[in-house]
Amino acid sequence: MKTLLFNLIFCLVFHGISYSQNKSYKAPLTKPIIFNDNTSIAFSSNELNMLNEVYGSKLKSQILERPTRILVIKEILRNRVIVEEVSDPKKQKPCPMLSEIPLFDIYVSNLEREAVFEPENFNPLKYNFEFHNPSIQRFRVDNSNYFITIKPQHYNK
């Protein structure tokens, strides 16, 4: 009887172990990022100033020597971040304020927010935005009618 019980338990355990090892794992497919044509153009002096403000002495090692990061940064600066003024209160939807977003001060510890918001000089790289978020993000600039929209990295489908 003990032998029969032992054999039965052994078979059940062995079957469970072998079954769990046969499950195949399929990694989720990642979509390639489609970059716009304007990412093939070199950084402008204004873009280089934005990068230098945020990355400081680490600019070369963290961005300029990494071709993929160069493309991603160009895509962010040129295509994915939109600053627009929305004067009509009916079109102003509630969203987080820019002041709620922490600064991206990993490389430049004395990075500061602008005292006055100038949309033409806005540097989105200064803020710790979730640039890899799969959905559209929207933020309001404090005490203004300006809104910042960040498109997801897979907006070009």
BAPALO-345637 format. One record per residue (C-alpha): x, y, z; residue in one letter; chain. Coordinates in Angstrom, 1 decimal, always signed. Layout:
# residues N
SITE      px      py      pz  residu  chaine
SITE       X       Y       Z       a       A
...
***
This chain:
# residues 157
SITE      px      py      pz  residu  chaine
SITE    +0.0    +0.0    +0.0       m       A
SITE    +2.8    +2.4    +0.9       k       A
SITE    +4.5    +1.6    -2.4       t       A
SITE    +1.3    +2.3    -4.4       l       A
SITE    +0.8    +5.6    -2.5       l       A
SITE    +4.4    +6.6    -3.0       f       A
SITE    +4.3    +5.8    -6.7       n       A
SITE    +1.1    +7.8    -7.1       l       A
SITE    +2.5   +10.9    -5.3       i       A
SITE    +5.7   +10.6    -7.3       f       A
SITE    +3.8   +10.5   -10.6       c       A
SITE    +1.7   +13.5    -9.7       l       A
SITE    +4.7   +15.6    -8.6       v       A
SITE    +6.7   +14.5   -11.7       f       A
SITE    +3.8   +15.3   -14.0       h       A
SITE    +3.4   +18.8   -12.4       g       A
SITE    +7.0   +19.6   -12.7       i       A
SITE    +7.2   +18.5   -16.3       s       A
SITE    +4.0   +20.3   -17.2       y       A
SITE    +5.2   +23.6   -15.7       s       A
SITE    +8.5   +23.4   -17.7       q       A
SITE    +6.7   +22.9   -21.0       n       A
SITE    +4.9   +26.2   -20.9       k       A
SITE    +6.5   +28.4   -23.5       s       A
SITE    +7.0   +32.1   -22.7       y       A
SITE    +6.5   +34.5   -25.5       k       A
SITE    +8.0   +38.0   -24.9       a       A
SITE    +5.6   +40.8   -25.9       p       A
SITE    +6.4   +42.2   -29.3       l       A
SITE    +7.7   +45.8   -29.1       t       A
SITE    +6.7   +48.2   -31.8       k       A
SITE    +9.5   +50.0   -33.5       p       A
SITE    +9.5   +53.7   -33.1       i       A
SITE    +8.9   +55.5   -36.4       i       A
SITE   +11.0   +58.7   -36.4       f       A
SITE   +10.0   +61.7   -38.6       n       A
SITE   +12.2   +62.8   -41.4       d       A
SITE   +13.3   +65.9   -39.6       n       A
SITE   +15.3   +63.8   -37.1       t       A
SITE   +18.0   +63.3   -39.7       s       A
SITE   +18.9   +67.0   -39.5       i       A
SITE   +21.7   +68.0   -37.1       a       A
SITE   +20.9   +69.6   -33.8       f       A
SITE   +20.3   +73.3   -34.0       s       A
SITE   +22.2   +75.7   -31.7       s       A
SITE   +19.1   +76.2   -29.6       n       A
SITE   +18.6   +72.4   -29.2       e       A
SITE   +22.3   +72.0   -28.2       l       A
SITE   +21.8   +74.8   -25.6       n       A
SITE   +18.8   +72.9   -24.2       m       A
SITE   +20.8   +69.7   -24.0       l       A
SITE   +23.8   +71.4   -22.4       n       A
SITE   +21.5   +73.0   -19.8       e       A
SITE   +20.2   +69.6   -18.7       v       A
SITE   +23.2   +67.3   -19.3       y       A
SITE   +26.1   +69.7   -18.7       g       A
SITE   +29.5   +67.9   -18.7       s       A
SITE   +27.8   +64.6   -19.4       k       A
SITE   +26.2   +65.7   -22.7       l       A
SITE   +28.7   +63.9   -24.9       k       A
SITE   +28.7   +60.6   -23.0       s       A
SITE   +25.0   +60.5   -22.4       q       A
SITE   +23.6   +61.8   -25.7       i       A
SITE   +26.0   +62.8   -28.4       l       A
SITE   +27.9   +59.5   -28.5       e       A
SITE   +24.7   +57.5   -28.6       r       A
SITE   +22.9   +57.6   -32.0       p       A
SITE   +19.7   +56.1   -30.7       t       A
SITE   +19.4   +58.7   -28.0       r       A
SITE   +20.1   +61.4   -30.5       i       A
SITE   +17.2   +60.3   -32.6       l       A
SITE   +14.9   +60.0   -29.5       v       A
SITE   +15.8   +63.5   -28.2       i       A
SITE   +15.3   +65.0   -31.7       k       A
SITE   +11.9   +63.4   -31.9       e       A
SITE   +10.9   +64.7   -28.5       i       A
SITE   +12.1   +68.3   -29.2       l       A
SITE   +10.9   +68.5   -32.8       r       A
SITE    +7.7   +66.4   -32.9       n       A
SITE    +6.3   +65.2   -29.6       r       A
SITE    +6.1   +68.2   -27.4       v       A
SITE    +3.6   +70.9   -28.3       i       A
SITE    +3.1   +74.1   -26.4       v       A
SITE    -0.1   +75.9   -27.1       e       A
SITE    -2.2   +78.7   -25.7       e       A
SITE    -5.8   +77.9   -25.0       v       A
SITE    -7.6   +81.1   -24.2       s       A
SITE   -11.2   +79.7   -24.2       d       A
SITE   -12.0   +78.5   -20.7       p       A
SITE   -14.4   +75.9   -22.2       k       A
SITE   -11.5   +74.2   -24.0       k       A
SITE    -9.3   +74.2   -20.9       q       A
SITE    -9.4   +70.7   -19.4       k       A
SITE    -8.1   +69.9   -15.9       p       A
SITE    -4.6   +68.5   -15.9       c       A
SITE    -1.5   +68.5   -13.8       p       A
SITE    +0.4   +71.7   -13.4       m       A
SITE    +3.9   +72.1   -14.7       l       A
SITE    +5.1   +73.0   -11.2       s       A
SITE    +4.1   +69.5   -10.1       e       A
SITE    +6.6   +67.8   -12.4       i       A
SITE   +10.0   +67.4   -10.8       p       A
SITE   +13.1   +68.8   -12.5       l       A
SITE   +15.4   +66.3   -14.3       f       A
SITE   +18.5   +67.4   -12.3       d       A
SITE   +20.5   +64.2   -12.3       i       A
SITE   +23.4   +65.7   -14.3       y       A
SITE   +23.1   +69.3   -13.4       v       A
SITE   +22.2   +69.6    -9.7       s       A
SITE   +21.6   +73.4    -9.8       n       A
SITE   +19.0   +73.2   -12.6       l       A
SITE   +16.2   +75.8   -11.9       e       A
SITE   +12.7   +76.5   -13.2       r       A
SITE   +12.1   +79.6   -15.2       e       A
SITE   +10.6   +82.5   -13.3       a       A
SITE    +8.6   +83.5   -16.3       v       A
SITE    +7.3   +81.0   -18.9       f       A
SITE    +8.3   +81.7   -22.5       e       A
SITE    +6.8   +79.2   -24.8       p       A
SITE    +9.4   +79.7   -27.6       e       A
SITE   +12.2   +78.9   -25.1       n       A
SITE   +10.6   +76.1   -23.2       f       A
SITE   +13.0   +73.2   -22.6       n       A
SITE   +11.0   +70.0   -22.0       p       A
SITE   +14.2   +68.1   -21.2       l       A
SITE   +14.5   +70.0   -17.9       k       A
SITE   +11.4   +68.2   -16.6       y       A
SITE   +11.1   +64.6   -15.5       n       A
SITE    +8.2   +63.9   -17.9       f       A
SITE    +7.3   +60.3   -18.7       e       A
SITE    +8.4   +60.4   -22.3       f       A
SITE    +7.9   +56.7   -22.6       h       A
SITE    +4.2   +56.8   -21.4       n       A
SITE    +2.0   +55.1   -24.0       p       A
SITE    -0.7   +57.7   -23.9       s       A
SITE    -0.9   +61.5   -24.6       i       A
SITE    +0.0   +63.6   -21.6       q       A
SITE    -1.1   +67.1   -20.9       r       A
SITE    +0.1   +69.7   -18.4       f       A
SITE    -0.9   +73.3   -17.7       r       A
SITE    +1.7   +76.0   -17.1       v       A
SITE    +0.9   +77.6   -13.8       d       A
SITE    -0.9   +81.0   -13.8       n       A
SITE    -1.3   +81.0   -17.6       s       A
SITE    -3.3   +79.7   -20.5       n       A
SITE    -0.5   +77.6   -21.9       y       A
SITE    -0.7   +73.9   -22.1       f       A
SITE    +2.0   +71.4   -22.9       i       A
SITE    +1.0   +68.2   -24.8       t       A
SITE    +3.4   +65.3   -25.0       i       A
SITE    +2.6   +62.7   -27.7       k       A
SITE    +3.5   +59.1   -27.0       p       A
SITE    +6.6   +57.7   -28.7       q       A
SITE    +4.4   +55.5   -30.9       h       A
SITE    +2.2   +58.3   -32.2       y       A
SITE    +3.4   +57.6   -35.8       n       A
SITE    +1.6   +54.3   -36.6       k       A
***
